[in-house]
Amino acid sequence: MSMKVLVLLSGGIDSPVAAHVMAEAGAEVAVLHMDNTPYGGSLDQVKKIVDRLRATTGQAIPFYVAPHGESNLSRIAETRNPHIRCVLCKRFMMRVAETFAIQNDMTALVMGDSLGQVASQTLQNIRAEQEAVNIPIMRPLIGLDKQEIIEIARTIGTYDLSIEAPGECQIVPKKPSTRANMKKIYEAEAEMDVDGMVEASVEGIVRT
C-alpha cells in the first residue's frame, strides 16, 4: 500500500488500533483529533497515544487538532431531535476531516468503527454518516469484535492510555438513534449553517 491517510483519532480504544493497522499495511498515517472541549475529552491523553503510535509504527505521524466542540457540538446540542446527535456529530467530523484531507493531498479517511459496538456504528447509521462525504472511508476494524481490538491495543501499548481518558461526550443522548432517519437528519442540518460550521472547524485546525 502506498497512500497518505488521515485517521480520525478519538483517544478511545479503537481508533489508535485502526491507525496502527493502516501503518502496518504500509500507509503513511496522519491523525486528526476532534477536540470536544467544553463537552469532554482530554487532549493530553490523546497526545500520549500519538506518541505511543509513533514509537510502535516508526512513523512521524503528524498530529492535528480541530475545534469540534466549539465549532460543531455547541450547535448540534441544540437540535430539536436529541436522538440523532451522535449521527450528526459523526457527519460533521467526517466533513471536517474530508476538507482537511483534500487540502493536504491525503487519499482517504480512516475510522475505528467496528460494526454494531455503539449506536453510531450500526450499519444504517454508518451509511447515514458516510453519505455526508465523498472521500473514501477505510474501516480496518469493521469485522473485529471488541476483545480482538483490545488484544491488539494491549500489544501495541495504547490500551492503558485509552482507558485512562475521560468519559463519553456530555451531549450523548440517553437513547441515541440506532436507525437514523435521513429525513430527520436533513431537517436538523437545514437549521444549521453546515458550510460555515465546517469552515470554522477546518480553519481552527492546528498541528501539535
Secondary structure, 3 states (H helix, E strand, C coil): CCCEEEEECCCCCHHHHHHHHHHHCCCEEEEEEEECCCCCCCHHHHHHHHHHHHHHHCCCCCEEEEEHHHHHHHHHCCCCCHHHHHHHHHHHHHHHHHHHHHHCCCCEEECCCCCCCCHHHCHHHHHHHHCCCCCCEECCCCCCCHHHHHHHHHHHCCHHHHHCCCCCCCCCCCCCCCCCCHHHHHHHHHCCCHHHHHHHHHHCCEEC
